[in-house]
Amino acid sequence: MPKVEKTINIAASQEKIWQIVDDDNDYPRWNIVVNEVSKLGEGNYFFKTNVGDITSTRVETNPPNNFYATQEGSPMKSIGYILEPKGEGVNATIWSEFDDPNQEPILAIAAEMLLKSLKKYAEFLEAGGNPDEFNKKK
């Protein structure tokens, strides 16, 4: 199965970034493609996104280091985050597995967009920003 993996350094604590990626209910606040979230059960969420409706099911969670989930309704069959302290910040990696190798270029772009959204929000919070004042589209 093809896989895309992208990494970005974020000037925020591992704990802060973990709180963000681990809180599926808050994804609409910062995730550039997620508009609404409904919790279906423990570790199971329904996301309304700009690219369609996705059901995500957590498979493994290792706080504050990594997690991964399977997805239905998305070209991505699984997605995960890995957080590794690096210098003054954290290297945040997002990875995704998918079936169609022709989708690799677009999924690589999507991964970069998600990481940039995460970086922007985490650094905003780390600097003392109020989550209610965050604008993910700026």
Summary of the structure (lengths in Angstrom):
residues: 138
radius of gyration: 14.2
end to end distance: 34.9
largest distance: 41.5
contacts: 395
relative contact order: 0.26
helix: 33%
strand: 44%
